[in-house]
Amino acid sequence: MHLKRRPLLLLLLLLPLLACGQSSRRLTLPCQPTISEAAADRFEEKIRPLIEEEGPEEFTLQTTCDEVTSFLERILEEHPGESPVEDPRVCFTPGQVHVAGRFVHVFPFELEGVAVATPHLVDGQLEIEIVRASAGSVPLPGALLRTLSNTINETLAESDMDIHLSAIEVGEGQITVSGHR
């Protein structure tokens, strides 16, 4: 078989598996965030000082999975159709961040995905390691997880944010990030 056709064949085989692997139930997360306008407002109030020019030099941001999920929902509602992800959900467990969502307009069918990541600090910069992920009921292979982690970390490194983190702690239902500008 010609080498250039292998990825196409793999994709053609994978698509029916993903489509058939879909079930009517949601992928399980360790929590079920409660979405509310009040939680989105709280998150927005917490991050406002970090994104304003006049904000404090030193900061500590503590937020919950309800606040982050509610804020993401708000952003998606304000910009309908601009994201391939709908129904985002974020959960925090000790040392890990769980993210799930429904991918739409990517394949000819909707696909629920979930990823589990561990955040690390390297010289004051955030680095993410995706330790598990699945598309539908199909787990993603380690090589793809490493590629996704590298892509995320390159994007973070190239961002123009002048923020240096001194601590990040992911606990049950919440995350705390400290640093300075």
Sine and cosine of phi, psi and omega as CSV:
sin_phi,cos_phi,sin_psi,cos_psi,sin_omega,cos_omega
0.00,0.00,0.65,-0.76,0.01,-1.00
-0.91,0.42,0.71,-0.70,-0.08,-1.00
-0.88,0.48,-0.53,0.85,-0.03,-1.00
-0.94,0.33,-0.34,0.94,-0.02,-1.00
-1.00,0.05,-0.27,0.96,-0.03,-1.00
-0.86,0.51,-0.75,0.66,0.02,-1.00
-0.87,0.50,-0.61,0.79,0.02,-1.00
-0.91,0.42,-0.68,0.73,0.03,-1.00
-0.90,0.44,-0.67,0.74,0.03,-1.00
-0.87,0.49,-0.70,0.72,0.02,-1.00
-0.89,0.45,-0.68,0.74,0.01,-1.00
-0.90,0.44,-0.56,0.83,0.05,-1.00
-0.97,0.24,-0.58,0.82,-0.05,-1.00
-0.96,0.29,-0.61,0.79,-0.03,-1.00
-0.84,0.55,-0.76,0.65,0.04,-1.00
-0.90,0.44,-0.56,0.83,0.04,-1.00
-0.89,0.46,-0.69,0.72,0.02,-1.00
-0.91,0.42,-0.69,0.72,-0.02,-1.00
-0.91,0.42,-0.69,0.73,-0.01,-1.00
-0.96,0.28,-0.43,0.90,-0.01,-1.00
-0.97,0.25,-0.16,0.99,0.01,-1.00
-0.96,0.29,0.66,-0.75,0.09,-1.00
-0.82,-0.57,0.19,-0.98,-0.02,-1.00
-0.97,0.25,-0.25,0.97,0.00,-1.00
-1.00,0.03,0.43,-0.90,0.05,-1.00
-0.97,0.23,0.46,-0.89,0.15,-0.99
-0.91,0.42,0.59,-0.80,-0.08,-1.00
-0.99,0.14,0.65,-0.76,0.11,-0.99
-0.86,-0.51,0.35,-0.94,-0.01,-1.00
-0.95,0.31,-0.11,0.99,0.07,-1.00
-0.53,-0.85,0.23,-0.97,0.10,-0.99
-0.84,-0.55,1.00,-0.08,-0.05,-1.00
-0.86,0.51,0.62,-0.78,0.07,-1.00
-1.00,-0.04,0.84,-0.54,-0.04,-1.00
-1.00,-0.08,0.78,-0.63,0.02,-1.00
-0.44,-0.90,0.42,-0.91,0.08,-1.00
-0.90,0.44,-0.62,0.78,-0.01,-1.00
-0.88,0.47,-0.66,0.75,0.02,-1.00
-0.92,0.40,-0.66,0.75,0.04,-1.00
-0.89,0.45,-0.66,0.75,0.04,-1.00
-0.88,0.47,-0.68,0.74,0.00,-1.00
-0.88,0.48,-0.69,0.72,0.00,-1.00
-0.90,0.44,-0.71,0.71,0.00,-1.00
-0.87,0.49,-0.64,0.77,0.03,-1.00
-0.91,0.41,-0.60,0.80,-0.01,-1.00
-0.94,0.33,-0.60,0.80,-0.06,-1.00
-1.00,0.03,-0.30,0.96,-0.03,-1.00
-0.78,0.62,-0.75,0.66,-0.01,-1.00
-0.88,0.47,-0.44,0.90,-0.02,-1.00
-0.97,0.23,-0.44,0.90,-0.06,-1.00
-0.98,-0.22,-0.14,0.99,0.04,-1.00
-1.00,0.04,0.56,-0.83,0.01,-1.00
-0.86,0.51,-0.57,0.82,-0.11,-0.99
-1.00,0.04,0.12,0.99,-0.08,-1.00
-0.92,0.39,0.18,-0.98,-0.04,-1.00
-0.93,0.36,0.44,-0.90,0.04,-1.00
-0.94,0.35,-0.74,0.67,0.02,-1.00
-0.99,-0.12,0.59,-0.81,0.01,-1.00
-0.52,-0.85,0.41,-0.91,0.20,-0.98
-0.67,-0.74,0.84,-0.55,0.01,-1.00
-0.92,-0.40,0.86,-0.52,0.09,-1.00
-0.86,-0.50,0.80,-0.60,-0.04,-1.00
-0.59,-0.81,0.26,-0.96,-0.06,-1.00
-0.93,-0.36,0.21,-0.98,0.05,-1.00
-0.91,0.42,-0.57,0.82,0.05,-1.00
-0.88,0.47,-0.68,0.73,-0.02,-1.00
-0.92,0.39,-0.71,0.70,-0.02,-1.00
-0.91,0.41,-0.73,0.68,0.00,-1.00
-0.88,0.47,-0.69,0.72,0.01,-1.00
-0.89,0.46,-0.65,0.76,0.02,-1.00
-0.91,0.41,-0.68,0.73,0.04,-1.00
-0.88,0.48,-0.67,0.74,0.06,-1.00
-0.86,0.51,-0.68,0.73,0.00,-1.00
-0.88,0.48,-0.72,0.69,0.00,-1.00
-0.86,0.51,-0.70,0.71,0.00,-1.00
-0.91,0.41,-0.60,0.80,0.04,-1.00
-0.92,0.38,-0.58,0.82,0.01,-1.00
-0.96,0.28,-0.35,0.94,-0.03,-1.00
-0.76,-0.65,0.90,0.43,-0.07,-1.00
-0.88,0.47,0.65,-0.76,0.07,-1.00
0.98,0.21,-0.02,1.00,-0.04,-1.00
-1.00,0.01,-0.22,0.98,-0.03,-1.00
-0.87,-0.50,0.59,-0.80,0.08,-1.00
-0.98,0.19,-0.01,1.00,-0.03,-1.00
-0.92,-0.38,0.70,-0.71,0.12,-0.99
-0.81,-0.58,0.32,-0.95,0.08,-1.00
0.82,0.58,0.79,0.62,0.00,-1.00
-0.94,0.34,0.54,-0.84,0.07,-1.00
-0.64,-0.77,0.69,-0.73,-0.01,-1.00
-0.79,-0.61,0.73,-0.68,0.06,-1.00
-0.77,-0.64,0.59,-0.81,0.06,-1.00
-0.91,-0.40,0.76,-0.65,0.15,-0.99
-0.79,-0.62,0.31,-0.95,-0.06,-1.00
-0.76,0.65,0.91,-0.41,0.05,-1.00
0.99,0.13,-0.09,1.00,-0.09,-1.00
-0.70,-0.72,0.51,-0.86,0.09,-1.00
-0.90,-0.44,0.82,-0.58,0.01,-1.00
-0.96,-0.29,0.77,-0.64,-0.02,-1.00
-0.77,-0.64,0.75,-0.66,0.03,-1.00
-0.71,-0.71,0.39,-0.92,0.04,-1.00
-0.13,-0.99,0.17,-0.99,0.00,-1.00
-0.95,-0.32,0.85,-0.52,0.02,-1.00
-1.00,0.06,0.79,-0.61,0.00,-1.00
-0.81,-0.58,0.48,-0.88,0.04,-1.00
0.88,0.48,0.37,0.93,0.07,-1.00
-0.97,-0.24,-0.69,0.73,0.05,-1.00
-0.87,-0.49,0.10,-1.00,0.05,-1.00
-0.95,0.31,0.07,1.00,0.01,-1.00
-0.62,-0.78,0.32,-0.95,0.08,-1.00
-0.98,0.18,0.53,-0.85,-0.07,-1.00
-0.66,-0.75,0.83,-0.56,0.06,-1.00
-1.00,0.03,0.68,-0.73,0.02,-1.00
-0.75,-0.66,0.43,-0.90,0.03,-1.00
-0.59,-0.80,0.60,-0.80,0.04,-1.00
-0.68,-0.73,0.56,-0.83,0.08,-1.00
-0.86,-0.51,0.82,-0.58,-0.06,-1.00
-0.78,-0.62,0.46,-0.89,0.13,-0.99
-0.90,-0.44,0.80,-0.59,0.05,-1.00
-1.00,0.04,0.60,-0.80,0.04,-1.00
-0.72,-0.70,0.42,-0.91,0.12,-0.99
-0.95,-0.30,0.75,-0.66,0.07,-1.00
-0.76,-0.65,0.93,-0.36,-0.03,-1.00
0.79,0.61,0.69,0.73,0.06,-1.00
0.98,0.20,0.09,1.00,0.00,-1.00
-0.91,-0.41,0.61,-0.80,0.01,-1.00
-0.97,0.25,0.74,-0.68,0.15,-0.99
-0.80,-0.60,0.62,-0.79,-0.05,-1.00
-0.91,-0.42,0.70,-0.71,0.13,-0.99
-0.87,-0.50,0.89,-0.45,0.07,-1.00
-0.99,0.14,0.89,-0.46,-0.08,-1.00
-0.99,-0.12,-0.41,0.91,0.05,-1.00
-0.46,-0.89,0.54,-0.84,0.11,-0.99
-0.33,-0.94,0.46,-0.89,0.07,-1.00
-0.57,-0.82,0.49,-0.87,0.11,-0.99
-0.91,-0.42,0.93,-0.36,-0.16,-0.99
0.91,0.41,-0.75,-0.66,0.02,-1.00
-0.99,-0.14,0.14,0.99,-0.06,-1.00
-0.99,-0.16,0.90,-0.44,0.05,-1.00
-0.94,0.34,0.61,-0.79,0.03,-1.00
-0.99,0.14,0.60,-0.80,-0.04,-1.00
-0.95,0.31,0.39,-0.92,-0.04,-1.00
-0.82,0.57,-0.64,0.77,-0.01,-1.00
-0.88,0.47,-0.63,0.77,0.02,-1.00
-0.94,0.34,-0.60,0.80,0.05,-1.00
-0.88,0.47,-0.67,0.75,0.03,-1.00
-0.91,0.42,-0.64,0.76,0.02,-1.00
-0.90,0.44,-0.71,0.71,0.04,-1.00
-0.88,0.47,-0.69,0.73,0.03,-1.00
-0.87,0.50,-0.71,0.70,0.00,-1.00
-0.88,0.47,-0.66,0.75,0.01,-1.00
-0.90,0.45,-0.70,0.71,0.03,-1.00
-0.87,0.48,-0.71,0.70,-0.06,-1.00
-0.93,0.37,-0.58,0.82,0.08,-1.00
-0.91,0.42,-0.66,0.75,0.03,-1.00
-0.89,0.45,-0.69,0.72,0.04,-1.00
-0.88,0.47,-0.67,0.74,-0.02,-1.00
-0.92,0.40,-0.53,0.85,-0.02,-1.00
-1.00,0.09,-0.17,0.99,-0.01,-1.00
-0.92,0.39,0.48,-0.88,-0.05,-1.00
-1.00,0.02,0.25,0.97,-0.03,-1.00
-0.95,0.32,0.80,-0.60,-0.01,-1.00
-1.00,-0.09,0.86,0.52,-0.03,-1.00
-0.83,-0.55,0.75,-0.66,0.06,-1.00
-0.90,-0.44,0.83,-0.56,-0.05,-1.00
-1.00,0.00,0.62,-0.78,0.05,-1.00
-0.94,-0.33,-0.36,0.93,0.01,-1.00
-0.36,-0.93,0.55,-0.84,0.14,-0.99
-0.60,-0.80,0.79,-0.61,0.00,-1.00
-0.73,-0.68,0.85,-0.53,0.03,-1.00
-0.96,-0.28,0.88,-0.47,-0.01,-1.00
-0.88,-0.47,-0.15,-0.99,0.00,-1.00
-0.93,0.37,0.95,-0.32,0.07,-1.00
0.99,0.16,-0.01,1.00,-0.03,-1.00
-0.47,-0.88,0.30,-0.95,0.07,-1.00
-0.71,-0.71,0.62,-0.79,0.05,-1.00
-0.81,-0.59,0.79,-0.62,-0.01,-1.00
-0.81,-0.59,0.77,-0.64,0.04,-1.00
-0.84,-0.55,0.48,-0.88,0.03,-1.00
0.05,-1.00,-0.28,-0.96,0.03,-1.00
-0.54,-0.84,0.29,-0.96,0.04,-1.00
-1.00,-0.07,0.00,0.00,0.00,0.00
